[in-house]
Amino acid sequence: MNELMEKWKWSLRETRIFLQVIVTAITLYILFFAIQHITVIFQFLMVLFSTFFSMLSPLFLGIVIAYLLDPFVSFYQRKLFASQEEHRGWATAFTYLSLIIGILLSSWFISYSIRKAGQQKTMETMMEDFINNFSLMMFDTESLLKHIGILSQGDFLLEKIMVMFQSVIQKIGTDMMGIIMKIGSYLLTIVMAFVIAFYLLMDKYSILAQGKEYLTLVLSKESIKSMTKKWQGIDLILSRYIRGQLLIALMMSIFISMALTIIEIEFAIVIGILSGIVNLIPLIGSIIATVLAVLVALMGDTPIKALYVLIVLTILQQIEANVIAPKVVGEKLKLHPITVIMSIFILGSLFGLLGMLVAIPLVAFIKYEIQWSFMKKTQFFHEKERKGEEYE
């Protein structure tokens, strides 16, 4: 009997070793295969991720819209319905109605400004002025570059630019159907996102309650409490960052409108408002605002104004990037302006555009995590929570 048990144990041990060898061999083979075909696998994962993201893009965008509109819904709920949860649907409807009215008023103001300018000049005349002024400016630039020796006499800068411009126009005309279909797809995604956001806002409390119930099945109460505290910190940072960006956009709208009005550019206020809005897009927004203002300036009677616009907007954007933004966002997030500038510079150098986009919120969150951990260890966190003070 003992001999039989020994043989059985030995056989079991051999089987376990054999299975371990087989599993190790299969793992090594898969790893070797993955290394050999790393490019194909990476491309497959990128396609899979892209498909997954495009399918769920209305949901992701809806969550972002709901997060941005939630303070307005809470405001209406608090002011009109005394914070009663059953009236949150009405508060959401009032928020959407306010948004629609704001868009309609902005559209009316822009169209009114264009119609008013159209009484003095037709669109055809403005386009002719634009082409003439652009050609004159490029001719002067070409002459200057040839005079200082940057271009040789055989180079024709204006001709090359016009050929390139014509090829771009032809390509846009050829791809017009595809562009229209893409715009239609984007509009459908935006509409679906707003519908999803409406239900997320209306059913916010029930969704959060259900989510908390599901979390209790897999996490302890202490873990859920810790996650809640961390999310409150993230929410505080994001809300302050967004408020700071909106304040900067408002300030830039005012400054650009005033500057363009002084230079006597048509549609100065409209361009200022649009520039403030696109300025919310990091890095690219300032370029779009400058190009828009310069193009409108070229439609006027004096092409030199386009150069004035370019210089003034470049100065304003440098002031915004190096003075206003670090000061405003830094104060909102309790970060020193030097910290803001250096975080953008360092993360931008390491990770490019993505690093510059996430630099400020990331540094603010790291600061919050350090403060939160320190206060928790020293029991200051519980004391501040009891007093109802927010972190600094």
C-alpha positions, 0 to 999 in steps of 0.5 A, spaced: 500 500 500 505 504 501 509 502 495 502 504 491 502 511 494 509 512 493 508 511 486 502 515 485 505 521 488 511 520 484 506 520 478 503 526 480 509 530 481 512 528 474 505 530 471 505 537 474 512 538 472 510 535 465 504 540 465 509 546 467 514 544 462 508 544 457 505 551 459 512 554 459 514 552 452 507 554 450 508 561 453 515 562 450 512 560 443 507 565 444 512 570 446 517 569 441 511 569 436 509 576 438 516 579 438 516 576 431 510 579 429 510 585 433 508 590 428 502 586 425 499 585 432 500 592 434 497 595 428 491 590 429 490 592 437 490 599 434 485 598 429 481 594 434 482 600 439 480 605 434 473 601 432 472 600 439 473 608 440 469 610 434 463 605 436 463 608 443 464 615 441 457 618 443 457 615 450 464 618 451 462 624 448 456 624 452 459 623 459 464 629 457 458 633 455 454 631 462 460 633 466 460 640 463 453 641 464 452 638 471 453 644 474 448 648 470 443 642 472 444 643 479 444 650 479 437 650 476 435 644 481 437 648 487 434 655 485 427 653 482 426 646 485 429 647 492 434 641 490 428 636 489 431 630 486 424 628 482 425 635 479 432 634 476 429 632 469 426 639 469 432 642 471 436 638 465 430 641 460 431 648 462 439 647 462 438 644 454 433 650 453 438 655 455 444 652 451 439 652 445 437 659 446 444 661 447 446 658 440 441 661 437 442 668 440 450 667 438 448 665 431 443 671 430 448 676 432 453 673 427 449 673 421 446 680 423 453 682 423 455 679 416 448 682 413 450 689 416 457 688 413 454 686 407 450 692 406 457 696 405 460 690 401 457 684 397 461 677 398 463 677 391 467 684 392 470 682 399 472 675 395 475 680 390 479 684 395 481 678 399 484 675 392 487 682 390 490 683 397 493 676 398 496 677 391 499 684 393 502 682 399 505 675 397 508 679 391 511 684 396 514 679 400 517 675 394 520 682 392 523 683 399 526 676 400 529 676 393 532 683 395 535 680 401 538 674 398 533 669 401 530 667 394 533 667 387 531 671 381 528 665 378 524 663 384 517 665 383 514 664 390 507 667 389 506 663 383 508 656 387 503 658 392 497 659 387 499 653 384 499 649 391 492 653 393 489 651 386 491 644 388 488 644 395 481 647 392 481 641 387 482 636 392 477 639 396 472 639 390 474 632 389 473 629 396 467 634 397 462 628 398 467 624 403 467 631 407 460 631 407 459 624 409 464 625 415 460 632 417 454 628 417 457 622 421 460 627 426 453 631 427 450 624 428 455 623 433 454 629 437 446 629 437 447 622 440 452 624 445 447 630 447 441 625 448 445 620 452 448 626 456 440 628 457 439 621 460 445 621 464 444 628 467 436 626 469 438 620 472 444 622 475 443 620 482 440 613 480 446 611 476 450 613 481 446 609 486 446 603 482 454 604 481 455 604 488 451 598 489 455 594 484 462 596 487 460 594 494 459 587 490 467 587 489 470 592 493 470 593 501 466 599 504 473 602 506 476 602 498 469 605 496 470 611 501 477 612 498 475 612 491 470 617 493 475 621 496 479 621 490 474 622 485 472 628 489 479 631 488 479 629 481 472 633 480 475 639 484 481 639 480 477 638 473 472 643 475 477 649 477 481 647 471 475 648 466 473 654 470 480 657 469 480 656 461 473 659 460 475 665 464 481 665 459 477 664 453 472 670 456 478 675 457 481 673 450 475 674 447 475 681 450 482 683 448 482 680 441 475 684 440 478 691 442 484 690 438 481 688 432 476 694 433 482 699 434 485 696 427 478 697 424 477 690 422 470 688 419 467 683 424 471 685 430 467 683 435 464 676 432 472 674 430 473 676 438 468 671 440 470 666 435 477 666 437 475 666 444 471 659 443 477 656 439 482 658 444 479 653 448 482 648 444 489 647 446 495 650 442 491 649 435 486 654 437 490 660 437 493 658 430 485 658 428 484 664 431 490 668 428 488 665 421 481 667 421 483 674 423 488 675 418 483 672 412 478 677 414 483 683 414 485 681 407 478 682 405 478 689 407 481 695 403 488 696 406 492 689 406 497 692 411 492 691 416 493 683 415 500 684 418 498 689 424 493 683 426 498 678 425 503 682 430 497 684 435 494 677 435 501 674 436 503 678 442 496 677 445 497 670 445 504 670 448 501 674 453 496 669 454 500 663 454 506 666 459 502 671 463 495 670 463 494 662 463 499 661 468 496 666 473 489 664 472 489 657 472 495 657 477 490 661 482 484 656 480 488 650 482 493 653 487 499 652 483 504 657 482 505 660 475 512 658 475 510 651 476 504 651 471 510 654 466 515 648 468 510 643 468 508 644 461 515 645 458 517 639 461 511 634 460 511 637 453 518 636 452 517 629 454 511 627 451 509 632 446 502 635 444 499 630 449 504 632 455 502 639 454 495 638 454 495 634 461 500 637 464 497 642 468 491 637 471 496 632 472 501 636 476 495 639 480 492 632 481 499 629 484 499 635 488 492 633 491 495 626 492 501 628 496 497 633 500 491 628 501 496 622 503 500 627 508 493 629 511 491 622 512 497 620 515 497 625 520 490 625 521 489 632 519 485 630 513 479 627 518 479 634 522 478 638 515 473 633 513 469 634 520 470 642 519 468 642 512 474 645 509 476 644 502 484 642 501 488 648 499 
